[in-house]
Each structure stands twice: as C-alpha cells, then as structure tokens.
C-alpha cells in the first residue's frame, strides 16, 4: 500500500472517495507493523492528497510513528513530521515532546534543509519545544551553516524567526560570515526575508552584511528583479531596525513600489521625514504606481509610518 500511495502522490493523482475509504480501513490496522520506509511513504502521500481519512486513521498514524520512531531513517524524520502536521493540523504535546527528543539525538546527522523542514512544521503547529531542547537542536545546525547555499541560509533564518527563537551570537556570526561570502546568490525574496528576520528579533545585522545587501538590492532593482511585495517587506524591516540605506537604494525601492501616492499621503498627514532614514524620494521624482498591489501598499505605508 505504501508504494502504491507514494506513486499516486508523485503523479499528483488524488483517488476517489471509494478508494480512499477502502485505503483508510485496510491501512489503519497495519500502520504500526509497516516497514519504516513504507510508513513514511504513506504519510507523505496522504499529506499530498490533503484529504481527511478520519480520526481513527490519524490516531493510528501517530501511534505508528512513535512505535517505529527509532527505526525510521534519519532522513525520513523531517518528512514524517511535516506530513503529520499537514494531516493532523495539531498533535498531542506528549507526542511532540517524544519526537523532539528523538530529533535532538539525530540532529547532527540531518541536513540543514531537513532541519528547516522540522522547524517549519513546529511553526505551523504553533509549537515551541522546551528552551533546552530547542537550543540543543539549533546548536546542531550551526556547523552546517558554513556549506549552506544562499537559499538554505535564508530558509534557516526564517524558520527560527517564525518560532521567535533568537540564536546565539556565535550562531548568527557564523550565519553572517557565510551569507557575506555568498551574498551575490541571494534572490530578492531571500534578501527581504533575511532582513525581516533580524527585524523580528530587533537585532541589527553587521554593517558589512547590510552594505553588501544594499549593493545587491540596488542591482536587482535596476534589473527589475525585485518584486514590489519584497521591496515593501525590506522597507518595513529597515524601518524597524532603524537602518538607513543609501539614498540611491531607498529611491530604487520606492520606485519599484510606485510610491508617489504613498509619499504624498504621508506628507498630507503631516508626517515629517527623519534624517536617520536618509533622504526619501520626493513626490516630484517618484514614479507613478506600477501595480504594487494592496498588500504591498499596506506594507509600504507601515514602513513609512515606522520610519518617520
């Protein structure tokens, strides 16, 4: 059953209600006796289908994972947790505590991508492990930062920020060291999200790192590779951190957003510019709106309100 379900899931095929009912009734009693890989495949497939197989099946799946916890390959643990998070929406605290203890044991052997998948599952469950367990798990991520890709670096930071967990100074220093070395590989989304994470923690990143990001942002904005939503997100982060980007960078971000109307609205409301944020593009030099969207407009308005 596991391999059949996995094959259907990979094809993006969702079986009909009759097939799913048969599958649920015949698989539930055998989940705990399945080979670990087959169990992992079934959970992944059901998560892909995004169907509700009933409370009895969900309980059997959770029990099967605990029964096979130490037999499950390390590479499967993150996927299993993520799958159950999607299937069950919420998980018992005792179950989660048992899973966390196992994850801390095997964390040195997991990849950074798998670590991020685990943290994303916890965030989606709005579950924060005990401080000591979380600190131990995050500490195991630190040696992996040196060889991380720009995408992995951004995802790791975002995963921790979603849990409102502030890593140690040494951890952040290692992250910044690798990020500075690979900054040219950051996409606009990763640049904006990285700064947003530091803003969540109210921690200013090192000057060398921000200068590298500003140079990259300016280049991406000139090339039209900085979408409005992420320009607004970056401005919000800069405002929260009280970081003043170079005038050219700020002007380009505002231009991406088509910020004329927002600047005018803030000036009409009597908002004064702060020298701390540098010079803002004047209404007469700002371009007309280019479809930043209402979401971007709201983020931009928040950034301007916080910055002045």
N, C-alpha and C positions, 0 to 999 in steps of 0.2 A: 504493500500500500504506500509506503513511504516514497519509493522510487516513482510510482505512478503519479502520486500527488505532486512530487517535485517536477516531473516532466510537464505536467499540465500547467503548473505555476510558471515555469520558464517560458512556456508558449503563450502566457497571458490568457489562458483559457479558464473561465470560471464555469464549473459544472452546473447542471440544473438542480433544482430543489430535490428531486427524487434521488439523484446520485449522491448529493451531499447528505441527505438523511441516512441513506444506506452506509455511506462512508463513516459518519459520526457514530452510528450504532455499532458498527463492526470494529472500529478502531479504538474506541474509548476503553474497552476492557483489556486491550492488548498493549496500550501505550507503554506501560511500565516494563513490559517484557521485551520491548523492541531493542534492537541494537542502537547504540547511541547515535550513529550517523543517520539511521532511518528515522529516529525520533526527531532529530534536528531538521531533516528534510520535510517531514510532515508539518512541523510547526512553521517552517518558512513558507510552505505552500499555502497553508490556511491564512497566514498573515497577508500573503499576496492576494488571495481571493477577497479578503476583507468581508467575510461572512460570519454570522453568529451560529455556531454549532450547538449552542445550549450550555447552561450552567454545568451540567454533569460532565460534558466533554472538557470544558475549561478546567474544572477541578481535577479531572483525570490527567490532563496535560501538565498542570502544575506539580501534581504528585509524582508524575513520571520523571520530570526533570530533577526533582530532589532525590528520587531513588537512584537515578543514573548520574548524579552530579559529578562524582569523582571519575566516572568512566567517560564522560563527554570530553572529546578532544578540546584542548585549549582554544584552538581556532574556531570552535563552534560556540563557545560560551557567549560571546557578544551577540552573535546572530540569534541564539536561543532566547536571550533576554529581550532583545529588540522585538522578536516575533511575539513573545508572550505579552509584551507591553501593548502591541497592536491588537492582539486577540482579546486580551482580558480588560484592557483600559486601566484597571487597578489590580494590584497584587497584595496579598497579606503581608504585613510588616515582618512577621516571623519568617516567611518565605524569602523576602528580600534580604533580611539580615543573614540568612544562611547563604544566599547567593553572593552577597558582598564578601563574606568570609572566604569563600572559595576563590572569588576574583582576586582578592588581595594575595592569596597564595600563589596564583599563577600569573599575576600581572607582569613579572619580569620577562615572561615568555610570550607575551602578547605584543602585537604590533601597535603602533600609535593609532592607526586607523581603527583597530578594534577597541582600543581604549576610548576613543571618541564616540564610538557607537554605544558603548556601555554608558558613558556619561550622558549622551543624548537620550537614552532610554530612561535613565533616572530623572532627567529634567522633564520629560514628557509625563512621567508618573508623579511629578512634583514630590519626589522622594529624595531626601538628603541623608546619605549614610552618616553614621556617627563620625564625629570630628577625627578621631584617631584612625579609623578605617579609611576615611576619605584622604587624610594626609598621607597615609602609607601608600594608598593606590596612586595618588598624584606624584609622589616621590619616585615611584617606579617608572613613571612616564618621562622623567627628566633626562635620563641618559639617551632616550630615543630622539630627543629634540635635535641633536647635532646632525642627524642624517635625514631630517624631515624635509619634505617638499614644501613650497610656499602654501599650497592648498592644505596640507596636513597641519602646518603651523597655525593657519587661520582657524581651521576647524577645532583644533585642540583648545585654543584660547576661547573660542565662542562656547564650546561645551562647558568649560569651567565657569564662564561668566553667566551662563544660563542657570547654573546652580548657585550663583552668588558666592562661589568659593574662591578666595584670593590665595594664589600660590605663594610660596616663599620668595623672598627677594632673589635668592640664588636661582630659583626655577625661572623667574621672569628674566633675569640677566642672561641665562642660557638661551631662553627663547629669543630675546632681542639679538643676541650675538649671531644666531643662525638666520634670523629674519633679515638683519642688515646684510649678511652675505648673499642672501637670495632675493633681496627686495625687488629686483627687476622682474622677477617671476610672479609677483603679486598681481592679481586682477583687481578691477575697481571694487568688486564686492568684497574681496578679501581685505583690501586696504581699509575700506569704510568699516567693516565689521571688527577689524583689529583695534582701530581707534575707539570704536563703540564699547569694546570690552574694557579697555583701560578707563573709559568714562564711567562704566558701571561700577568699577572698583574705586573711582576717584583717585587714580594713580597716574601721574604724568609719566609717559614713556621717555627714555633718554633723548636728549636733543639730537644726537647723531641719527637716531632712528627716525624721528619726526622730519628732519631735514631731507633724509632720503625719500620718505613717503611724499613729502611736498613736491620734490622734483619729479617723482613718478606720476603723481596726480596731475601735475601741470602737463606732462607729456600725454597722458591718457586723455585728458580733457581736450587738448588741441586736436587729437586724432578722432574725437567723437566716441571714445571708448569708455566714457564714464556716465552711465545712465543717471537720469535725474534723481531716482529714489536713493541711490547710494551717495550722490552728491549731497542731498539733504541730510542723510544719515551721518555723513562725515562732518558736516557743518554743526549738527547737533552735538556730536562728540567733542569737537573743538571748542564749542561754546561752554560745554560742561566742564572741560578741563582748563578753560581759560588759556588756550593755546592760540597765539596769533600767527596764522600762516602768512607767508609773503603776500604783498598786495596783489601780485600777478595771479597767484594760486587762488586767492579768495575771489578775485574778479572772474576767473575762469569757471569756478564752481557756481557762482551766481549766474553767469552767462548760460551754463548748462541748464540751470533751472528756469531760465527766462524769468528773472526775479524782479523785473521792473515794478509790477503791480504790488508785490510784497514790500519792497523798499518804500514805495510811495505810501502804502497803508501804514507802515510803522512810523514814517515821518509825520503823517497826518495825525497819528495818535499821540504825537508829542514825544516819541522815543528818540533819545539822543545817542549819537554814536560814541562808543568808548574807544579811546586811543589804544587801550590794551589789546583790542582785537584788530588793530591796524585800520587802514582806510577801506571803507566799503565802497563798492562801485556806486557812483551817483546815478540817480534815475535817468539823467540825460544820456549816460553812457551805457546803461544796461540795455540788453536786447529785449525784444518782445517775447512773450511766453512761447515756449516750444513744446507744450504738452507734457509738463512735469507730472500732471495728474493731481487729483485732490489729496492723495496720500502724501505725495512729495510736498505739496503746498503746506500741508499741516505741519510736517516735519520742519520745513524751512521756516515757517512762522515761529515755531518753538525755538529754533536755533537763534533767530534774530532777537526774540524776546529775552532769551537767556544771555545773549552776548552783550546786550547794551545796558 
